[in-house]
Amino acid sequence: MVLGKKGVMGVMICYNVLMDHSRKRNREAHEITLQYRSRREAMLEEELAEDKLTQLLVFVSQLDHTPPGGDELQRRRKLFGECKRIEGEATGQFYARLRHWLDKDLPQAKSPLHAPRQTGDSEQL
């Protein structure tokens, strides 16, 4: 019986070694697939970020050509500074920074402390 146990153990060892090699090959193949997918996904994300940035820049340009939009952008530039792309800045980073710059709340204009004076002749009761 002892001999049989050793024989079974020998088979188990060979089986585990074969499983380990098979797992290693599968894991390596899976990692290569993930790397390929990650590169492809990164390219798609970069293209999406480029599209979103282009749309946002077109919106800002159109906004700047309307009187109320131009006034608002001018106030933003005065309060928060200009929002220009920094050299070497990734598209996604610039998009996020510009989006944040546009989404910042502008402080309300100070309202007058007193109601405006009425001018003209009016009857007093």
MODELLER restraints for C-alpha pairs under 7 A, 6 or more apart:
rsr = mdl.restraints
at = mdl.atoms
rsr.add(forms.Gaussian(group=physical.xy_distance, feature=features.Distance(at['CA:49:A'], at['CA:91:A']), mean=6.25, stdev=0.5))
rsr.add(forms.Gaussian(group=physical.xy_distance, feature=features.Distance(at['CA:49:A'], at['CA:92:A']), mean=5.50, stdev=0.5))
rsr.add(forms.Gaussian(group=physical.xy_distance, feature=features.Distance(at['CA:50:A'], at['CA:91:A']), mean=6.28, stdev=0.5))
rsr.add(forms.Gaussian(group=physical.xy_distance, feature=features.Distance(at['CA:53:A'], at['CA:95:A']), mean=5.47, stdev=0.5))
rsr.add(forms.Gaussian(group=physical.xy_distance, feature=features.Distance(at['CA:63:A'], at['CA:69:A']), mean=4.74, stdev=0.5))
rsr.add(forms.Gaussian(group=physical.xy_distance, feature=features.Distance(at['CA:63:A'], at['CA:70:A']), mean=6.31, stdev=0.5))
rsr.add(forms.Gaussian(group=physical.xy_distance, feature=features.Distance(at['CA:64:A'], at['CA:70:A']), mean=4.20, stdev=0.5))
rsr.add(forms.Gaussian(group=physical.xy_distance, feature=features.Distance(at['CA:64:A'], at['CA:73:A']), mean=6.76, stdev=0.5))
rsr.add(forms.Gaussian(group=physical.xy_distance, feature=features.Distance(at['CA:83:A'], at['CA:98:A']), mean=6.40, stdev=0.5))
rsr.add(forms.Gaussian(group=physical.xy_distance, feature=features.Distance(at['CA:85:A'], at['CA:94:A']), mean=6.10, stdev=0.5))
